[in-house]
Amino acid sequence: MDIVINSSSKVPIYSQIVTQISSQIINGTLKPGEKLPAIRQISNQLRISVIPVKMAWEELDKQGFIKTVAGSGTFVNTLQKSEILEKKEEIVVVLAKNVCQEAQKNGISKEQLIKSIEEQWK
């Protein structure tokens, strides 16, 4: 499990963790039933407070990506194919929203943005 925190990002640390872990679950890097490291272990590895890791775990649990079993630990949930497709779409929608906001902030027109996306699609 790889997590890279960008401390200069405007995206909150817990959100960076959620995005990265959920992506790893969706793309199969983290397998159903796989045990995840303890919150304190992750916070020590990333050299951050346990609070954002705990918040990320709570959000991942709420979204159905992970399940915590008292006394045993936290595990990757088994997702149905339809759930995986739905979650992939949700991720793309969030990314698209961020790209649109960034483009607008930087004075990029809708047409320019669409052209850039079409060029990247190839």
DSSP file with accessible surface (Angstrom, degrees, kcal/mol):
  #  RESIDUE AA STRUCTURE BP1 BP2  ACC     N-H-->O    O-->H-N    N-H-->O    O-->H-N    TCO  KAPPA ALPHA  PHI   PSI    X-CA   Y-CA   Z-CA
    1    1 A M              0   0   72      0, 0.0     2,-0.5     0, 0.0    20,-0.1   0.000 360.0 360.0 360.0 121.0    0.0    0.0    0.0
    2    2 A D        +     0   0  126     18,-0.1     2,-0.4     2,-0.0    22,-0.1  -0.932 360.0 175.3-111.2 130.2    1.5    3.3   -1.2
    3    3 A I        -     0   0   24     -2,-0.5     2,-0.5     2,-0.0    14,-0.1  -0.997   7.1-170.8-132.5 127.9    0.4    6.6    0.1
    4    4 A V        -     0   0  109     -2,-0.4     2,-0.5    12,-0.1    16,-0.1  -0.983  10.0-154.6-120.7 121.8    2.1    9.9   -0.9
    5    5 A I        -     0   0   40     -2,-0.5     2,-0.8    41,-0.1     3,-0.1  -0.832   4.5-156.1 -98.8 130.2    1.1   13.0    0.9
    6    6 A N    >   -     0   0   80     -2,-0.5     3,-1.4     1,-0.1     5,-0.1  -0.883   8.0-172.4-103.3 100.0    1.5   16.4   -0.8
    7    7 A S  T 3  S+     0   0  113     -2,-0.8    -1,-0.1     1,-0.3     6,-0.1   0.699  83.2  55.7 -70.2 -16.4    1.8   18.8    2.1
    8    8 A S  T 3  S+     0   0  103     -3,-0.1    -1,-0.3     2,-0.0     2,-0.1   0.499  86.4 107.2 -92.8  -1.2    1.7   21.8   -0.2
    9    9 A S  S <  S-     0   0   41     -3,-1.4     4,-0.1     2,-0.1    -4,-0.0  -0.408  70.8-137.7 -74.7 150.4   -1.6   20.7   -1.7
   10   10 A K  S    S+     0   0  183     -2,-0.1    -1,-0.1     2,-0.1    -3,-0.0   0.600  81.1  99.0 -79.0 -12.2   -4.9   22.5   -1.0
   11   11 A V  S    S-     0   0   58     -5,-0.1    -2,-0.1     1,-0.1    -5,-0.1  -0.631  87.6-109.6 -76.7 127.7   -6.5   19.1   -0.7
   12   12 A P     >  -     0   0   69      0, 0.0     4,-2.1     0, 0.0     3,-0.2  -0.215  22.7-118.8 -57.1 149.4   -6.8   18.0    2.9
   13   13 A I  H  > S+     0   0   54      1,-0.2     4,-2.3     2,-0.2     5,-0.2   0.904 113.5  53.4 -58.0 -44.4   -4.5   15.2    4.0
   14   14 A Y  H  > S+     0   0   81      1,-0.2     4,-2.6     2,-0.2    -1,-0.2   0.907 108.9  50.4 -61.3 -35.9   -7.3   12.9    4.9
   15   15 A S  H  > S+     0   0   37      2,-0.2     4,-2.6     1,-0.2    -1,-0.2   0.881 107.1  53.3 -69.7 -37.5   -8.9   13.4    1.5
   16   16 A Q  H  X S+     0   0   17     -4,-2.1     4,-2.3     2,-0.2    -1,-0.2   0.920 111.0  47.6 -61.1 -41.0   -5.5   12.6   -0.2
   17   17 A I  H  X S+     0   0    0     -4,-2.3     4,-2.9     2,-0.2     5,-0.3   0.939 111.3  49.8 -65.7 -47.1   -5.5    9.3    1.8
   18   18 A V  H  X S+     0   0   11     -4,-2.6     4,-2.7     1,-0.2     5,-0.3   0.937 112.0  48.5 -57.2 -47.8   -9.1    8.5    0.9
   19   19 A T  H  X S+     0   0   63     -4,-2.6     4,-2.1     1,-0.2    -1,-0.2   0.928 114.8  44.2 -60.3 -45.9   -8.4    9.1   -2.8
   20   20 A Q  H  X S+     0   0   47     -4,-2.3     4,-2.0    -5,-0.2    -2,-0.2   0.920 116.4  44.5 -69.8 -42.8   -5.3    7.0   -2.9
   21   21 A I  H  X S+     0   0    0     -4,-2.9     4,-2.1     2,-0.2     5,-0.2   0.939 114.0  49.4 -67.9 -45.3   -6.6    4.1   -0.9
   22   22 A S  H  X S+     0   0    5     -4,-2.7     4,-2.8    -5,-0.3     5,-0.2   0.911 111.1  50.6 -61.9 -39.0   -9.9    4.0   -2.8
   23   23 A S  H  X S+     0   0   40     -4,-2.1     4,-2.7    -5,-0.3     6,-0.3   0.907 109.1  51.0 -63.4 -41.4   -8.1    4.0   -6.1
   24   24 A Q  H  <>S+     0   0   21     -4,-2.0     6,-2.3     2,-0.2     5,-1.1   0.843 112.3  47.0 -66.7 -31.3   -5.8    1.2   -5.0
   25   25 A I  H ><5S+     0   0   14     -4,-2.1     3,-0.9     4,-0.2    -2,-0.2   0.937 113.5  47.7 -72.9 -45.3   -8.9   -0.8   -4.0
   26   26 A I  H 3<5S+     0   0   18     -4,-2.8    -2,-0.2     1,-0.2    -3,-0.2   0.900 113.4  46.4 -64.0 -41.3  -10.7   -0.1   -7.3
   27   27 A N  T 3<5S-     0   0  101     -4,-2.7    -1,-0.2    -5,-0.2    -2,-0.2   0.497 116.1-112.4 -84.8  -0.1   -7.7   -0.9   -9.5
   28   28 A G  T < 5S+     0   0   23     -3,-0.9    -3,-0.2    -4,-0.3    -4,-0.1   0.477  84.3 120.1  89.4   2.6   -7.0   -4.1   -7.6
   29   29 A T  S   <S+     0   0   82     -5,-1.1     2,-0.6    -6,-0.3    -4,-0.2   0.922  80.7  46.0 -64.3 -42.1   -3.7   -3.2   -6.0
   30   30 A L  S    S-     0   0    2     -6,-2.3    -2,-0.3    -9,-0.2    -1,-0.2  -0.912  93.5-144.6 -99.9 124.2   -5.4   -3.7   -2.6
   31   31 A K    >   -     0   0  121     -2,-0.6     3,-2.3     1,-0.1    45,-0.3  -0.568  24.7 -88.9 -93.1 151.0   -7.3   -7.0   -2.7
   32   32 A P  T 3  S+     0   0   79      0, 0.0    45,-0.2     0, 0.0    46,-0.1  -0.290 115.5  19.3 -54.7 134.3  -10.6   -7.9   -1.0
   33   33 A G  T 3  S+     0   0   49     43,-3.0     2,-0.2     1,-0.3    44,-0.1   0.287  88.7 142.4  86.9  -9.5   -9.9   -9.2    2.5
   34   34 A E    <   -     0   0   73     -3,-2.3    42,-2.2    43,-0.1     2,-0.3  -0.439  52.6-123.1 -68.0 133.9   -6.5   -7.8    2.6
   35   35 A K  E     -A   75   0A 124     40,-0.2    40,-0.2    -2,-0.2    -1,-0.1  -0.615  22.9-144.8 -79.7 133.7   -5.6   -6.4    6.1
   36   36 A L  E     -A   74   0A   7     38,-3.3    38,-0.6    -2,-0.3     3,-0.1  -0.672  26.3 -96.0 -94.8 153.0   -4.6   -2.8    6.2
   37   37 A P        -     0   0   33      0, 0.0    -1,-0.1     0, 0.0    36,-0.0  -0.240  50.7 -89.8 -61.9 157.6   -2.0   -1.4    8.6
   38   38 A A     >  -     0   0   60      1,-0.1     4,-2.4     4,-0.0     5,-0.2  -0.278  34.5-113.1 -66.3 152.9   -3.1    0.1   11.8
   39   39 A I  H  > S+     0   0   49      1,-0.2     4,-2.7     2,-0.2     5,-0.2   0.916 117.8  49.8 -53.9 -46.6   -3.9    3.9   11.9
   40   40 A R  H  > S+     0   0  164      1,-0.2     4,-2.4     2,-0.2    -1,-0.2   0.905 108.7  52.9 -64.1 -37.5   -1.0    4.6   14.2
   41   41 A Q  H  > S+     0   0   95      2,-0.2     4,-2.4     1,-0.2    -1,-0.2   0.933 111.4  45.9 -64.1 -43.1    1.4    2.7   12.0
   42   42 A I  H  X S+     0   0    1     -4,-2.4     4,-2.7     2,-0.2     5,-0.2   0.923 111.3  51.5 -66.0 -44.2    0.3    4.7    8.9
   43   43 A S  H  X>S+     0   0    2     -4,-2.7     5,-2.3     1,-0.2     4,-0.8   0.901 111.4  48.4 -61.9 -37.1    0.5    8.0   10.7
   44   44 A N  H  <5S+     0   0  110     -4,-2.4     3,-0.4    -5,-0.2    -1,-0.2   0.923 111.9  48.9 -66.5 -43.4    4.1    7.1   11.8
   45   45 A Q  H  <5S+     0   0  121     -4,-2.4    -2,-0.2     1,-0.2    -1,-0.2   0.890 118.5  39.1 -62.0 -42.0    5.1    6.0    8.3
   46   46 A L  H  <5S-     0   0   37     -4,-2.7    -1,-0.2    -5,-0.2    -2,-0.2   0.525 106.7-128.5 -85.3  -9.1    3.7    9.3    6.8
   47   47 A R  T  <5 +     0   0  227     -4,-0.8     2,-0.3    -3,-0.4    -3,-0.2   0.928  67.6 119.6  57.4  49.2    4.9   11.4    9.7
   48   48 A I  S   <S-     0   0   36     -5,-2.3    -1,-0.2    -6,-0.1    -2,-0.1  -0.865  71.2 -80.2-132.0 170.0    1.5   12.9   10.3
   49   49 A S     >  -     0   0   62     -2,-0.3     4,-0.8     1,-0.1    -1,-0.1  -0.283  35.4-122.2 -65.2 155.9   -1.0   13.0   13.1
   50   50 A V  H  > S+     0   0   44      1,-0.2     4,-2.9     2,-0.1     5,-0.2   0.744 100.9  79.3 -70.5 -20.4   -3.3   10.1   13.6
   51   51 A I  H  > S+     0   0  108      1,-0.2     4,-2.7     2,-0.2     5,-0.2   0.930  92.8  43.1 -59.2 -52.1   -6.3   12.4   13.2
   52   52 A P  H  > S+     0   0   22      0, 0.0     4,-2.4     0, 0.0    -1,-0.2   0.891 115.3  50.8 -64.9 -31.9   -6.3   12.6    9.4
   53   53 A V  H  X S+     0   0    0     -4,-0.8     4,-2.7     2,-0.2    -2,-0.2   0.939 111.1  48.1 -67.7 -43.3   -5.7    8.9    9.0
   54   54 A K  H  X S+     0   0  105     -4,-2.9     4,-2.4     1,-0.2    -1,-0.2   0.919 112.0  49.8 -61.4 -43.1   -8.6    8.2   11.4
   55   55 A M  H  X S+     0   0   77     -4,-2.7     4,-2.2    -5,-0.2    -1,-0.2   0.911 110.9  49.9 -62.2 -40.4  -10.8   10.6    9.4
   56   56 A A  H  X S+     0   0    0     -4,-2.4     4,-3.0     2,-0.2     5,-0.2   0.926 110.2  49.9 -64.3 -43.6   -9.7    8.8    6.2
   57   57 A W  H  X S+     0   0   10     -4,-2.7     4,-2.4     1,-0.2    -1,-0.2   0.904 110.2  50.6 -62.3 -41.4  -10.5    5.4    7.6
   58   58 A E  H  X S+     0   0  102     -4,-2.4     4,-2.5     2,-0.2    -1,-0.2   0.915 112.9  46.0 -62.6 -41.3  -13.9    6.6    8.7
   59   59 A E  H  X S+     0   0   52     -4,-2.2     4,-2.4     2,-0.2    -2,-0.2   0.912 112.2  50.0 -68.7 -42.5  -14.7    8.0    5.3
   60   60 A L  H  <>S+     0   0    0     -4,-3.0     5,-2.3     2,-0.2     6,-0.9   0.891 112.7  48.1 -63.4 -37.0  -13.4    4.8    3.5
   61   61 A D  H ><5S+     0   0   67     -4,-2.4     3,-1.3    -5,-0.2    -2,-0.2   0.935 110.5  50.9 -67.1 -45.0  -15.6    2.8    5.9
   62   62 A K  H 3<5S+     0   0  163     -4,-2.5    -2,-0.2     1,-0.3    -1,-0.2   0.876 110.4  49.7 -59.4 -38.6  -18.6    5.0    5.2
   63   63 A Q  T 3<5S-     0   0   58     -4,-2.4    -1,-0.3    -5,-0.1    -2,-0.2   0.519 117.7-114.6 -80.3  -6.5  -18.1    4.7    1.4
   64   64 A G  T < 5S+     0   0   22     -3,-1.3    -3,-0.2    -4,-0.4    -2,-0.1   0.562  83.6 117.4  87.9  10.0  -17.9    0.9    1.8
   65   65 A F  S   <S+     0   0    2     -5,-2.3    12,-2.7    -6,-0.2     2,-0.3   0.824  78.0  22.6 -78.7 -33.1  -14.2    0.4    0.8
   66   66 A I  E     -B   76   0A   0     -6,-0.9     2,-0.4    10,-0.3    10,-0.2  -0.884  61.6-153.2-132.1 164.8  -13.0   -1.0    4.1
   67   67 A K  E     -B   75   0A 114      8,-2.6     8,-2.8    -2,-0.3     2,-0.5  -0.993  10.9-147.0-141.0 128.3  -14.5   -2.7    7.1
   68   68 A T  E     -B   74   0A  75     -2,-0.4     2,-0.6     6,-0.2     6,-0.3  -0.851   8.8-161.1 -97.9 129.4  -13.1   -2.7   10.7
   69   69 A V  E >>  -B   73   0A  67      4,-3.4     4,-2.4    -2,-0.5     3,-2.4  -0.958  29.0-113.9-111.5 117.5  -13.5   -5.8   12.8
   70   70 A A  T 34 S+     0   0   98     -2,-0.6     4,-0.0     1,-0.3    -2,-0.0  -0.252  98.5   5.2 -53.6 128.7  -13.1   -5.1   16.5
   71   71 A G  T 34 S+     0   0   95      1,-0.1    -1,-0.3     0, 0.0    -3,-0.0   0.308 127.8  63.6  81.9 -10.4  -10.0   -6.9   17.8
   72   72 A S  T <4 S-     0   0   61     -3,-2.4     2,-0.3     1,-0.3    -2,-0.2   0.690  97.0-120.4-115.0 -33.1   -8.9   -8.1   14.4
   73   73 A G  E  <  - B   0  69A  23     -4,-2.4    -4,-3.4   -38,-0.1     2,-0.4  -0.794  37.9 -45.1 126.8-164.9   -8.1   -4.9   12.4
   74   74 A T  E     -AB  36  68A  16    -38,-0.6   -38,-3.3    -2,-0.3     2,-0.3  -0.918  52.1-172.7-115.2 134.7   -9.2   -3.2    9.2
   75   75 A F  E     -AB  35  67A  54     -8,-2.8    -8,-2.6    -2,-0.4     2,-0.3  -0.902  31.4-101.4-129.6 153.1   -9.8   -5.0    5.9
   76   76 A V  E     - B   0  66A   4    -42,-2.2   -43,-3.0   -45,-0.3   -10,-0.3  -0.557  44.6-126.5 -70.7 129.3  -10.5   -4.2    2.3
   77   77 A N        -     0   0   55    -12,-2.7     2,-0.6    -2,-0.3   -43,-0.1  -0.429  17.5-112.8 -74.2 153.3  -14.2   -4.9    1.6
   78   78 A T        -     0   0   97    -46,-0.1     2,-0.4    -2,-0.1    -1,-0.1  -0.779  37.4-162.2 -85.7 122.6  -15.3   -7.1   -1.2
   79   79 A L        -     0   0   22     -2,-0.6     2,-0.1   -14,-0.1   -14,-0.0  -0.880  15.6-123.2-109.4 141.9  -17.1   -4.9   -3.8
   80   80 A Q     >  -     0   0  122     -2,-0.4     4,-2.3     1,-0.1     3,-0.3  -0.414  31.2-109.4 -72.9 157.3  -19.4   -6.1   -6.5
   81   81 A K  H  > S+     0   0  178      1,-0.2     4,-2.5     2,-0.2     5,-0.2   0.886 121.1  53.6 -56.5 -39.3  -18.5   -5.2  -10.1
   82   82 A S  H  > S+     0   0   83      1,-0.2     4,-2.2     2,-0.2    -1,-0.2   0.890 108.4  49.6 -65.2 -36.8  -21.4   -2.8  -10.2
   83   83 A E  H  > S+     0   0   75     -3,-0.3     4,-2.6     2,-0.2    -2,-0.2   0.899 109.9  51.0 -67.1 -40.0  -20.1   -1.1   -7.1
   84   84 A I  H  X S+     0   0   43     -4,-2.3     4,-2.6     2,-0.2    -2,-0.2   0.938 110.9  47.9 -63.0 -45.7  -16.6   -0.8   -8.6
   85   85 A L  H  X S+     0   0  115     -4,-2.5     4,-2.2     1,-0.2    -1,-0.2   0.915 112.4  49.6 -61.1 -42.3  -18.0    0.8  -11.7
   86   86 A E  H  X S+     0   0  111     -4,-2.2     4,-2.2     1,-0.2    -2,-0.2   0.928 112.3  47.0 -62.9 -43.6  -20.1    3.2   -9.7
   87   87 A K  H  X S+     0   0   21     -4,-2.6     4,-2.2     2,-0.2    -2,-0.2   0.873 109.4  54.1 -69.3 -35.8  -17.1    4.2   -7.5
   88   88 A K  H  X S+     0   0   97     -4,-2.6     4,-2.3     2,-0.2    -1,-0.2   0.927 109.7  48.5 -60.9 -43.4  -14.9    4.6  -10.6
   89   89 A E  H  X S+     0   0  137     -4,-2.2     4,-2.5     1,-0.2    -2,-0.2   0.914 108.9  52.8 -64.3 -40.9  -17.5    7.0  -12.1
   90   90 A E  H  X S+     0   0   84     -4,-2.2     4,-2.2     1,-0.2    -1,-0.2   0.908 109.2  49.9 -60.6 -41.5  -17.6    8.9   -8.8
   91   91 A I  H  X S+     0   0   39     -4,-2.2     4,-2.6     1,-0.2    -1,-0.2   0.932 111.0  48.7 -63.0 -44.5  -13.8    9.3   -8.8
   92   92 A V  H  X S+     0   0   91     -4,-2.3     4,-3.0     1,-0.2    -2,-0.2   0.907 109.3  53.0 -64.3 -38.8  -13.9   10.6  -12.4
   93   93 A V  H  X S+     0   0   87     -4,-2.5     4,-2.5     2,-0.2    -1,-0.2   0.931 110.4  47.2 -62.5 -43.9  -16.7   13.1  -11.6
   94   94 A V  H  X S+     0   0   83     -4,-2.2     4,-2.4     2,-0.2    -2,-0.2   0.936 113.6  47.9 -63.5 -44.1  -14.7   14.5   -8.7
   95   95 A L  H  X S+     0   0   94     -4,-2.6     4,-2.6     1,-0.2    -2,-0.2   0.921 111.5  50.4 -62.4 -42.6  -11.6   14.7  -10.8
   96   96 A A  H  X S+     0   0   47     -4,-3.0     4,-2.8     2,-0.2    -1,-0.2   0.908 109.4  51.3 -62.3 -41.4  -13.5   16.4  -13.6
   97   97 A K  H  X S+     0   0  129     -4,-2.5     4,-2.5     1,-0.2    -1,-0.2   0.934 111.3  47.8 -60.9 -44.6  -15.0   18.9  -11.2
   98   98 A N  H  X S+     0   0   75     -4,-2.4     4,-2.5     1,-0.2    -2,-0.2   0.906 111.9  49.4 -63.8 -41.7  -11.5   19.7   -9.9
   99   99 A V  H  X S+     0   0   71     -4,-2.6     4,-2.8     2,-0.2    -1,-0.2   0.924 111.6  49.1 -63.7 -44.1  -10.1   20.1  -13.5
  100  100 A C  H  X S+     0   0   55     -4,-2.8     4,-2.7     2,-0.2     5,-0.2   0.924 112.0  48.2 -62.1 -43.7  -13.0   22.4  -14.4
  101  101 A Q  H  X S+     0   0   97     -4,-2.5     4,-2.5     1,-0.2    -1,-0.2   0.920 113.0  47.9 -63.0 -42.3  -12.5   24.6  -11.3
  102  102 A E  H  X S+     0   0   95     -4,-2.5     4,-1.6     2,-0.2    -2,-0.2   0.908 112.0  49.8 -65.8 -41.0   -8.8   24.8  -12.0
  103  103 A A  H  <>S+     0   0   10     -4,-2.8     5,-3.0     2,-0.2    -2,-0.2   0.935 112.4  47.0 -62.8 -46.7   -9.4   25.7  -15.6
  104  104 A Q  H ><5S+     0   0  148     -4,-2.7     3,-1.5     1,-0.2    -2,-0.2   0.914 110.1  53.3 -61.5 -42.4  -11.9   28.4  -14.7
  105  105 A K  H 3<5S+     0   0  121     -4,-2.5    -1,-0.2     1,-0.3    -2,-0.2   0.831 112.7  45.2 -61.3 -32.0   -9.6   29.8  -12.0
  106  106 A N  T 3<5S-     0   0  100     -4,-1.6    -1,-0.3    -3,-0.2    -2,-0.2   0.249 118.3-108.3-100.2  12.9   -6.8   30.0  -14.7
  107  107 A G  T < 5 +     0   0   64     -3,-1.5     2,-0.5     1,-0.2    -3,-0.2   0.728  64.3 153.2  72.2  22.6   -9.0   31.6  -17.4
  108  108 A I      < -     0   0   70     -5,-3.0    -1,-0.2    -6,-0.2    -2,-0.1  -0.747  40.3-129.8 -86.5 128.1   -9.1   28.5  -19.6
  109  109 A S     >  -     0   0   44     -2,-0.5     4,-2.6     1,-0.1     5,-0.2  -0.306  18.7-112.5 -74.5 161.2  -12.3   28.4  -21.7
  110  110 A K  H  > S+     0   0  152      1,-0.2     4,-2.8     2,-0.2     5,-0.2   0.904 119.8  52.3 -57.6 -41.8  -14.5   25.4  -21.9
  111  111 A E  H  > S+     0   0  138      1,-0.2     4,-2.4     2,-0.2    -1,-0.2   0.906 109.4  48.1 -63.8 -42.7  -13.5   25.0  -25.5
  112  112 A Q  H  > S+     0   0  100      2,-0.2     4,-2.4     1,-0.2    -1,-0.2   0.906 112.4  49.9 -63.7 -41.3   -9.8   25.0  -24.6
  113  113 A L  H  X S+     0   0   28     -4,-2.6     4,-2.5     2,-0.2    -2,-0.2   0.933 110.6  48.6 -63.6 -46.2  -10.4   22.5  -21.9
  114  114 A I  H  X S+     0   0   73     -4,-2.8     4,-2.8     1,-0.2    -2,-0.2   0.921 111.2  51.1 -60.7 -42.1  -12.3   20.2  -24.1
  115  115 A K  H  X S+     0   0  127     -4,-2.4     4,-2.3     1,-0.2    -1,-0.2   0.923 110.1  49.5 -61.2 -43.6   -9.6   20.4  -26.7
  116  116 A S  H  X S+     0   0   57     -4,-2.4     4,-2.0     2,-0.2    -1,-0.2   0.908 111.5  48.8 -62.5 -41.8   -6.9   19.6  -24.1
  117  117 A I  H  X S+     0   0   86     -4,-2.5     4,-1.8     2,-0.2    -2,-0.2   0.926 110.1  51.3 -64.4 -44.4   -8.9   16.6  -22.9
  118  118 A E  H  X S+     0   0  120     -4,-2.8     4,-0.7     1,-0.2    -2,-0.2   0.897 109.8  50.3 -61.6 -38.2   -9.4   15.3  -26.5
  119  119 A E  H >< S+     0   0   99     -4,-2.3     3,-0.5     1,-0.2    -1,-0.2   0.888 112.0  47.3 -66.2 -38.2   -5.7   15.6  -27.1
  120  120 A Q  H 3< S+     0   0  157     -4,-2.0    -1,-0.2     1,-0.2    -2,-0.2   0.760 100.2  68.1 -73.1 -26.0   -4.9   13.7  -23.9
  121  121 A W  H 3<        0   0  223     -4,-1.8    -1,-0.2    -5,-0.2    -2,-0.2   0.786 360.0 360.0 -65.9 -26.4   -7.5   11.0  -24.7
  122  122 A K    <<        0   0  207     -4,-0.7    -3,-0.0    -3,-0.5    -4,-0.0   0.062 360.0 360.0 -65.5 360.0   -5.4    9.7  -27.7
